[in-house]
């Protein structure tokens, strides 16, 4: 082959990758990064990046104690197991984001649905057992019921499968999700600001649609709302705070809010927040059905499209949502999975950035929701590119 032809077809990075694989004399031999560099004569940065990729794709195994690499006898495509919380807007967007990111990174992905298993978490347990049977390399678990988290944790721990827990913490798992208390605090600030501007801070009733089954960590979201309101508007007596179980669903939240309204027939200035936008929309349904929405202010969480549509309506009491950018969960989770598989140390908690979306900034972050609004910022500025703080 002529020199010109060789230069045209030769791929240096592939050649360097093969040099690293050929540096191992058997599948039992373990080599450190320094030993591989000595055998290949490769630059440190180049060798490390290629090693990271080979571990990521399952051709090498990296152990931390000692810090050695060895060749996998039968290289396989790394496989992620993902159990989603179920069929709802936020969960669907997270799942779609993860599927796209996994495909781009070359991971296999098994996706199972925990659905809205609100009673005892049996489906979430069965799905965890199925992922063990499928021999996944990393499990990502997004399920609602905090009471079964230790059971699921034990299933993965006995199988020696590293686990990432989305939104609901799980013993031994890396947490990936929102800083609930801080997100709640930001939501409370919006409610308090509007209460001051529209009614001089007068509040007859605060309705908080909680999700006790999700556990204390998620409940701190609405605790943050209440503490933030009290910071601005002053302490709220117990008779003015109604914290009830909305179960995280629209229908249950509508029913329980309707009950609250029946027991408080004379209240007019109502501040309502809920664990997620779905639940907050159920509260809105009840307020409208009772004809009492005109004196209410509502803030939800998640940034789901139907909530954004309500915010765009100046006559709606739904004034804001705290968006968690579900479209960014996939890249963040895959980045975390890569670190786990490479044997890199990772922090136990990874909190995503959140952003309060109201009528002031809706057109900037979601320009398609308000096509008539003048948008000063570029349309591509929908969310920060880096969504995890480590």
C-alpha positions as CSV (number, residue, x, y, z in Angstrom):
1,X,0.0,0.0,0.0
2,X,1.4,3.4,-0.9
3,X,2.1,6.1,1.7
4,X,-0.7,8.3,0.5
5,X,-3.2,5.5,0.6
6,X,-2.0,4.4,4.0
7,X,-2.4,7.9,5.4
8,X,-5.9,8.2,4.0
9,X,-7.2,5.0,5.6
10,X,-5.2,4.7,8.8
11,X,-7.0,5.7,11.9
12,X,-4.5,6.6,14.7
13,X,-7.0,6.4,17.6
14,X,-8.1,2.9,16.6
15,X,-4.5,1.8,16.4
16,X,-3.8,3.2,19.9
17,X,-6.9,1.4,21.3
18,X,-5.6,-1.9,19.9
19,X,-2.1,-1.1,21.4
20,X,-3.7,-0.9,24.8
21,X,-5.7,-4.1,24.4
22,X,-2.5,-5.9,23.1
23,X,-0.6,-4.6,26.1
24,X,-2.4,-7.3,28.2
25,X,-0.7,-10.7,27.8
26,X,-3.7,-12.6,29.1
27,X,-7.2,-12.0,30.4
28,X,-5.9,-12.7,33.9
29,X,-3.2,-10.0,33.9
30,X,-4.0,-6.8,35.7
31,X,-2.2,-3.5,34.7
32,X,-2.2,-0.1,36.3
33,X,-2.5,3.1,34.2
34,X,1.3,3.7,34.6
35,X,2.1,0.1,33.5
36,X,0.0,0.5,30.4
37,X,1.7,3.8,29.6
38,X,5.1,2.2,29.9
39,X,4.2,-0.7,27.6
40,X,2.6,1.5,24.9
41,X,4.6,4.7,25.2
42,X,1.3,6.6,25.1
43,X,0.7,10.0,26.6
44,X,-1.1,9.9,29.9
45,X,-4.2,11.8,28.8
46,X,-4.6,9.7,25.7
47,X,-4.2,6.4,27.5
48,X,-6.6,7.5,30.2
49,X,-9.4,8.5,27.8
50,X,-9.1,5.3,25.8
51,X,-9.1,3.2,29.0
52,X,-12.2,5.1,30.2
53,X,-13.9,4.3,26.9
54,X,-12.9,0.6,26.9
55,X,-14.3,0.3,30.5
56,X,-17.4,2.1,29.5
57,X,-18.0,-0.3,26.6
58,X,-17.2,-3.4,28.6
59,X,-13.9,-4.4,27.0
60,X,-11.9,-3.7,30.2
61,X,-12.7,-3.9,33.9
62,X,-11.4,-1.3,36.3
63,X,-10.9,-2.1,40.0
64,X,-10.2,0.6,42.6
65,X,-8.4,-1.6,45.1
66,X,-5.8,-1.9,43.7
67,X,-6.3,0.5,40.8
68,X,-5.8,-2.0,38.0
69,X,-7.3,-2.8,34.6
70,X,-7.9,-6.2,33.1
71,X,-9.4,-7.5,29.9
72,X,-13.0,-8.9,29.9
73,X,-12.9,-12.5,28.7
74,X,-16.1,-11.9,26.7
75,X,-16.6,-8.2,26.1
76,X,-20.3,-7.2,26.3
77,X,-22.3,-4.2,25.7
78,X,-22.9,-2.5,29.1
79,X,-26.5,-2.7,30.1
80,X,-28.6,-0.3,32.2
81,X,-31.8,-1.2,33.9
82,X,-34.3,1.6,34.4
83,X,-37.5,1.4,36.4
84,X,-39.7,4.4,35.8
85,X,-42.3,5.8,38.2
86,X,-45.0,5.4,35.6
87,X,-47.1,7.0,32.9
88,X,-47.2,10.7,33.6
89,X,-45.7,13.7,31.8
90,X,-42.6,14.2,34.0
91,X,-41.7,10.5,34.1
92,X,-42.3,10.1,30.4
93,X,-39.9,13.0,29.6
94,X,-37.3,11.6,32.0
95,X,-37.6,8.2,30.3
96,X,-37.3,9.6,26.8
97,X,-34.3,11.7,27.8
98,X,-32.6,8.6,29.3
99,X,-33.3,6.5,26.3
100,X,-31.8,9.0,23.9
101,X,-28.7,9.5,26.1
102,X,-28.1,5.8,26.6
103,X,-28.4,5.2,22.8
104,X,-25.9,8.0,22.1
105,X,-23.5,6.6,24.7
106,X,-23.7,3.0,23.3
107,X,-25.4,1.5,26.4
108,X,-28.1,-1.2,26.2
109,X,-31.2,-0.1,28.1
110,X,-34.0,-2.2,29.7
111,X,-36.9,0.0,30.7
112,X,-39.7,-1.2,33.0
113,X,-42.7,0.7,34.4
114,X,-43.5,0.8,38.1
115,X,-46.8,2.5,37.1
116,X,-48.8,4.4,39.7
117,X,-48.4,1.6,42.2
118,X,-49.7,3.6,45.2
119,X,-50.6,0.8,47.5
120,X,-47.6,-1.3,48.5
121,X,-44.9,-1.1,45.9
122,X,-45.2,-4.7,44.8
123,X,-44.6,-3.9,41.2
124,X,-41.4,-1.9,42.0
125,X,-40.1,-4.9,43.9
126,X,-40.9,-7.3,41.0
127,X,-39.2,-5.0,38.5
128,X,-36.1,-4.8,40.7
129,X,-36.0,-8.7,40.7
130,X,-36.4,-8.7,36.9
131,X,-33.4,-6.4,36.5
132,X,-31.3,-8.7,38.6
133,X,-32.4,-11.6,36.4
134,X,-31.4,-9.6,33.3
135,X,-27.9,-9.1,34.8
136,X,-27.8,-5.3,34.3
137,X,-24.6,-3.5,35.1
138,X,-26.2,-0.5,36.7
139,X,-29.8,-0.1,38.0
140,X,-31.6,3.3,37.9
141,X,-34.7,3.2,40.1
142,X,-37.5,5.8,40.0
143,X,-40.4,4.6,42.1
144,X,-42.9,6.3,44.4
145,X,-43.2,4.3,47.5
146,X,-40.5,5.1,50.1
147,X,-41.5,2.1,52.3
148,X,-40.3,-0.4,49.8
149,X,-37.0,1.4,49.1
150,X,-35.1,-0.8,51.7
151,X,-36.5,-4.0,50.1
152,X,-35.4,-2.9,46.6
153,X,-32.0,-1.8,48.0
154,X,-31.4,-5.2,49.4
155,X,-32.3,-6.9,46.1
156,X,-29.7,-4.9,44.2
157,X,-27.1,-5.1,47.0
158,X,-27.3,-8.9,47.2
159,X,-26.8,-9.0,43.4
160,X,-23.9,-6.5,43.7
161,X,-25.5,-4.1,41.2
162,X,-24.7,-0.4,41.8
163,X,-27.9,1.6,41.9
164,X,-29.0,5.2,41.3
165,X,-32.2,6.3,42.9
166,X,-34.1,9.1,41.1
167,X,-36.1,11.5,43.3
168,X,-36.9,9.0,46.1
169,X,-33.8,8.1,48.1
170,X,-32.9,4.4,48.5
171,X,-30.4,2.9,51.1
172,X,-27.0,2.4,49.5
173,X,-28.0,4.1,46.2
174,X,-26.7,7.3,44.7
175,X,-29.4,10.0,44.8
176,X,-30.1,11.9,41.7
177,X,-32.9,14.5,41.8
178,X,-34.0,17.8,43.1
179,X,-33.0,19.6,46.3
180,X,-36.6,19.4,47.6
181,X,-36.4,21.9,50.4
182,X,-34.7,24.6,48.3
183,X,-37.1,24.1,45.5
184,X,-40.0,24.4,47.9
185,X,-38.5,27.6,49.4
186,X,-38.3,29.1,45.9
187,X,-41.9,28.2,45.3
188,X,-43.0,29.8,48.6
189,X,-41.2,33.0,47.6
190,X,-43.3,33.3,44.5
191,X,-46.5,32.7,46.4
192,X,-45.6,35.2,49.0
193,X,-44.6,37.8,46.5
194,X,-47.9,37.5,44.7
195,X,-49.9,37.5,47.9
196,X,-48.3,40.8,48.8
197,X,-48.9,42.3,45.4
198,X,-52.5,41.2,44.9
199,X,-53.8,41.2,48.5
200,X,-51.4,43.0,50.8
201,X,-50.3,39.7,52.1
202,X,-53.7,38.6,53.4
203,X,-54.0,34.8,53.5
204,X,-57.1,33.0,54.7
205,X,-55.9,29.4,54.0
206,X,-52.8,27.6,52.9
207,X,-53.5,24.2,51.2
208,X,-50.5,21.9,50.8
209,X,-51.2,18.7,48.7
210,X,-48.5,16.4,50.0
211,X,-47.3,12.8,49.2
212,X,-46.6,11.0,52.5
213,X,-46.0,7.7,50.8
214,X,-43.0,9.2,49.0
215,X,-41.2,9.7,52.3
216,X,-39.7,12.6,54.2
217,X,-37.2,13.8,51.6
218,X,-39.9,14.6,49.0
219,X,-42.2,16.0,51.8
220,X,-39.5,18.5,52.6
221,X,-40.6,20.2,49.3
222,X,-43.8,21.5,50.8
223,X,-42.1,22.1,54.2
224,X,-39.9,24.5,52.2
225,X,-43.0,26.2,50.7
226,X,-44.5,26.8,54.2
227,X,-41.3,28.0,55.8
228,X,-40.6,30.4,52.9
229,X,-44.2,31.8,53.2
230,X,-43.7,32.4,56.9
231,X,-40.4,34.1,56.3
232,X,-42.1,36.7,54.2
233,X,-45.7,36.8,55.5
234,X,-45.1,35.9,59.2
235,X,-46.0,32.8,61.2
236,X,-49.1,31.0,60.1
237,X,-51.4,29.6,62.8
238,X,-52.4,25.9,62.4
239,X,-56.0,26.8,61.6
240,X,-54.7,28.5,58.4
241,X,-52.6,25.6,57.2
242,X,-54.2,22.5,55.7
243,X,-51.6,19.9,54.7
244,X,-53.3,16.8,53.2
245,X,-52.5,13.8,51.1
246,X,-53.0,14.5,47.4
247,X,-51.3,11.1,46.6
248,X,-49.5,12.8,43.7
249,X,-52.4,12.3,41.3
250,X,-54.9,14.7,39.7
251,X,-58.1,13.0,40.7
252,X,-57.1,12.3,44.3
253,X,-55.9,15.9,44.7
254,X,-59.1,17.2,43.2
255,X,-61.2,15.2,45.7
256,X,-59.2,16.1,48.8
257,X,-59.1,19.8,47.8
258,X,-62.9,19.7,47.4
259,X,-63.2,18.3,50.9
260,X,-61.0,21.1,52.2
261,X,-63.1,23.8,50.5
262,X,-66.3,22.3,51.9
263,X,-64.9,22.5,55.4
264,X,-63.7,26.1,54.9
265,X,-66.7,27.6,53.1
266,X,-65.9,31.3,53.8
267,X,-62.2,31.5,53.0
268,X,-61.4,33.5,49.9
269,X,-57.6,34.1,49.8
270,X,-56.2,30.6,49.3
271,X,-52.5,29.8,48.6
272,X,-52.1,26.3,47.2
273,X,-49.0,24.3,46.4
274,X,-48.6,20.6,45.7
275,X,-45.8,18.0,45.5
276,X,-46.0,18.1,41.6
277,X,-47.8,19.8,38.8
278,X,-50.3,17.0,38.4
279,X,-51.5,17.3,42.0
280,X,-51.6,21.1,41.7
281,X,-53.8,20.8,38.6
282,X,-56.1,18.6,40.6
283,X,-56.4,21.3,43.2
284,X,-57.1,23.9,40.5
285,X,-59.9,21.6,39.1
286,X,-61.5,21.6,42.6
287,X,-61.2,25.4,43.0
288,X,-62.8,26.0,39.5
289,X,-65.6,23.4,40.2
290,X,-66.4,25.3,43.4
291,X,-66.2,28.7,41.7
292,X,-63.5,29.8,44.1
293,X,-60.4,30.1,41.8
294,X,-60.5,33.9,41.5
295,X,-59.1,34.4,45.0
296,X,-56.5,31.6,44.8
297,X,-52.8,31.5,43.9
298,X,-51.2,28.2,42.9
299,X,-47.6,27.0,42.4
300,X,-46.6,23.5,41.3
301,X,-43.5,21.5,40.7
302,X,-42.0,19.8,37.6
303,X,-42.7,22.1,34.7
304,X,-45.2,19.9,32.9
305,X,-46.8,21.3,29.7
306,X,-50.3,21.6,31.1
307,X,-49.0,23.7,34.0
308,X,-47.1,25.9,31.6
309,X,-50.3,26.4,29.6
310,X,-52.1,27.5,32.7
311,X,-49.3,29.9,33.6
312,X,-49.6,31.5,30.1
313,X,-53.2,32.3,30.9
314,X,-53.3,35.6,32.8
315,X,-56.7,34.7,34.2
316,X,-55.5,31.5,35.8
317,X,-54.6,31.3,39.5
318,X,-51.8,29.0,38.5
319,X,-49.0,31.6,38.7
320,X,-45.8,29.4,38.6
321,X,-44.1,26.1,38.5
322,X,-40.6,25.0,39.6
323,X,-39.2,23.2,36.6
324,X,-36.8,20.3,37.1
325,X,-35.9,20.1,33.4
326,X,-36.8,16.4,32.8
327,X,-35.2,16.6,29.4
328,X,-31.8,16.9,31.1
329,X,-32.1,13.9,33.4
330,X,-30.9,11.5,30.7
331,X,-27.5,13.1,30.0
332,X,-26.9,13.7,33.7
333,X,-27.7,10.1,34.6
334,X,-25.6,8.6,31.8
335,X,-22.7,10.8,32.9
336,X,-23.1,9.4,36.4
337,X,-23.4,5.8,35.1
338,X,-20.2,6.2,33.2
339,X,-18.3,7.3,36.4
340,X,-19.8,4.3,38.3
341,X,-18.7,1.8,35.7
342,X,-15.3,3.4,35.4
343,X,-14.8,2.9,39.1
344,X,-14.5,6.6,39.8
345,X,-15.5,7.9,43.2
346,X,-18.9,9.6,43.1
347,X,-20.7,11.7,45.6
348,X,-23.7,10.1,47.3
349,X,-26.1,13.0,46.3
350,X,-26.4,14.7,42.9
351,X,-28.9,17.5,42.9
352,X,-30.3,18.9,39.7
353,X,-30.7,22.6,39.0
354,X,-34.3,23.9,39.2
355,X,-35.8,27.1,37.9
356,X,-39.0,28.9,38.9
357,X,-41.1,29.5,35.8
358,X,-43.7,32.3,36.0
359,X,-45.4,34.8,33.7
360,X,-42.3,37.0,33.8
361,X,-39.8,34.5,32.4
362,X,-42.1,31.9,30.7
363,X,-41.5,33.3,27.2
364,X,-37.7,33.2,27.7
365,X,-37.5,29.6,28.8
366,X,-40.5,28.2,26.9
367,X,-41.0,30.5,23.9
368,X,-43.3,28.1,22.1
369,X,-45.8,28.4,25.0
370,X,-46.2,32.1,24.4
371,X,-45.6,32.7,20.7
372,X,-47.0,36.2,21.0
373,X,-44.6,37.2,23.7
374,X,-41.5,39.1,22.7
375,X,-38.5,36.9,23.6
376,X,-35.3,38.8,24.3
377,X,-33.2,35.7,24.9
378,X,-32.4,33.1,22.2
379,X,-34.9,30.3,22.0
380,X,-32.2,27.7,22.6
381,X,-31.7,29.0,26.2
382,X,-34.3,26.6,27.5
383,X,-32.2,25.1,30.3
384,X,-28.7,25.0,31.6
385,X,-26.5,22.5,29.9
386,X,-25.0,21.2,33.1
387,X,-27.7,20.0,35.4
388,X,-25.8,18.4,38.3
389,X,-23.8,19.8,41.2
390,X,-21.3,17.4,42.5
